[in-house]
Amino acid sequence: MALPRCAGRLGGIVVEVMPLDPLTTAQIDQFDQVLRTTRSVRRHLDFERPLPPQVLRDCIDVAVQAPTGLAGENWRFLVVTDPVQKGAVADLYEDVLVQLLAEREMPMKASHKALVERLHEIPAMIFVCVDGEPLADTAAADIAFYGSIMPAAWSL
C-alpha cells in the first residue's frame, strides 16, 4: 500500500512531503558518521552573512512546532540584533563562564574561548523564554515546566 503525499506551507515556503524509502545501511552509516564527528557548529558560523528578519521568524515558527508537556505554551522568544546589546550579552556570558570555570577549577576549552571571542559578532541572539515558574517546588513540577520549553529551544 502506497503512502499518500502531503503538501503544505512552512514559513511561506511550499513544502511537499513524500514517503521515504527505507534507508540503506550505507545511508545510516553516513548519518551516524556526521553525528559522531560534528563537534561544534559554532566554529563554522558565517559572521559576515546578513540574516534577514524573516529567516529568524521562520526559525522560531519551526521551534514552536515542537512537542510540549503542558497544555498551552507560554513561550516567548527574545531576538537581539543590536550590536551594543549583543556586546553586553557577550560580556555577561564571558563573566559568568570565567566564574563558573574558576569555581569548578576547570580550564577554558578552545571551543569556549572561540565563542567568547566572537559571540558579539553573531548576526542575532535568540533567547528562548517561558513565562511564570513551576507550580510546585518539586522535580516533577520542574520537569513539566521546563520540559515544555526545552524541545522548542532544541528545535530552534
C-alpha positions in Angstrom: 0.0 0.0 0.0 1.5 3.4 -1.0 1.5 6.2 1.5 -0.1 9.4 0.4 1.8 12.6 -0.4 1.3 15.6 1.9 1.7 19.2 1.0 1.6 22.4 2.9 3.3 25.7 3.7 6.1 26.2 6.1 7.2 29.8 6.7 5.9 30.9 3.3 7.7 28.0 1.5 5.6 25.4 -0.2 6.6 22.0 1.2 5.8 18.6 -0.3 6.4 15.6 1.9 6.6 12.3 0.2 7.1 8.9 1.9 10.7 8.0 2.3 12.2 4.8 1.1 13.8 2.8 3.8 17.3 3.9 4.5 20.1 1.7 3.3 22.8 0.6 5.7 25.3 2.9 3.9 23.0 5.9 4.4 22.6 5.1 8.1 26.3 4.8 8.5 26.9 8.2 6.8 24.3 9.8 9.1 25.9 8.2 12.1 29.3 9.4 11.0 28.1 13.0 10.8 26.6 12.8 14.3 29.8 11.3 15.7 32.2 13.7 14.1 30.5 17.1 14.1 31.6 18.6 17.3 30.8 22.3 17.2 28.7 24.1 14.7 29.8 27.4 16.2 33.3 27.0 14.8 31.7 27.2 11.3 29.4 30.2 11.7 29.4 32.9 8.9 29.7 36.1 10.9 29.6 38.3 7.8 26.5 36.9 6.1 23.4 39.1 6.7 20.5 37.4 8.4 17.1 38.6 7.2 14.4 39.1 9.9 12.1 36.7 8.0 14.7 33.9 8.5 14.6 34.5 12.2 10.8 34.4 12.2 10.9 31.2 10.1 13.3 29.6 12.6 11.0 30.5 15.5 8.0 29.2 13.6 9.7 25.8 13.3 10.6 25.9 17.0 7.1 26.4 18.2 6.0 23.2 16.4 8.0 21.2 19.0 6.1 18.9 21.3 5.0 20.3 24.7 4.4 18.7 28.0 1.7 21.0 29.1 -1.5 22.3 27.5 -0.8 25.8 26.3 2.6 27.2 25.5 3.7 30.2 27.5 6.8 30.6 25.4 8.5 33.8 24.4 11.4 34.4 22.0 13.6 37.4 22.5 15.7 38.3 19.4 18.7 40.6 19.9 20.3 42.1 16.8 21.6 45.4 18.2 25.4 45.4 18.3 25.6 47.2 21.6 23.1 44.8 23.2 24.9 41.8 21.7 28.1 43.1 23.2 26.6 43.5 26.6 25.3 39.9 26.5 28.6 38.6 25.3 30.4 40.4 28.1 28.0 38.9 30.7 28.4 35.4 29.1 32.2 35.7 29.4 32.0 36.9 33.0 29.7 34.0 34.1 31.7 31.4 32.1 35.0 32.5 33.7 33.4 32.5 37.2 31.9 29.0 36.6 35.2 27.6 35.3 37.1 29.0 38.3 34.6 27.6 40.8 35.0 24.2 39.1 38.7 24.6 38.8 38.5 23.8 35.1 40.4 25.3 32.2 38.6 27.1 29.4 38.2 24.8 26.4 39.2 26.1 22.9 35.5 26.0 21.8 34.5 28.2 24.8 37.4 30.6 24.0 36.4 30.8 20.4 32.8 31.6 21.3 33.7 34.2 23.9 36.0 35.9 21.4 33.3 36.2 18.7 29.9 36.0 20.4 29.3 39.7 20.0 29.7 39.3 16.2 26.9 36.8 15.6 24.1 38.3 13.5 21.4 37.5 16.1 20.9 36.1 19.5 17.6 34.3 20.2 16.7 33.7 23.8 14.0 31.1 24.4 12.0 32.1 27.5 9.0 30.8 29.4 6.5 32.9 31.4 5.9 32.1 35.0 7.5 29.5 37.2 6.9 25.8 38.2 3.7 25.4 40.2 5.4 23.5 43.0 8.9 23.1 44.4 9.3 19.5 43.1 11.4 17.8 40.5 8.2 16.7 38.7 7.0 20.3 38.5 10.4 21.4 37.2 10.3 18.7 34.5 6.8 19.6 33.4 7.5 23.3 33.4 10.9 23.3 31.6 10.2 20.1 29.6 7.7 22.1 27.6 10.1 24.8 26.5 13.3 22.6 26.0 12.0 20.9 22.9 11.3 24.3 21.3 14.8 25.5 22.3 16.3 22.3 20.9 14.4 22.7 17.6 15.5 26.3 17.3 
